[in-house]
Amino acid sequence: MLILGLKTAKIPRAEVMVQQRAGYIHGKPPKDKIGPVVSSVMSLTVLGPSGWILSHLDEYKSRD
């Protein structure tokens, strides 16, 4: 029972610490506007190779 009381006492402290640390983070507006074309190209650059690998995973497994 004493251990349970100590665990519940630590939870609010952790929440307070997270709120205090989040207070230091300040966002700024972007320097340049990023359009939908740039976002699409970036997404394809990141997700394209991984998608290709996942779609050809059976071929990689069958190489003996």
Secondary structure, 3 states (H helix, E strand, C coil): CHHHHHHHHHHHHHHHHHHHHHCCCCCCCCCCCCCHHHHHHHHHHHHHHHHHHHHCHHHHHHCC
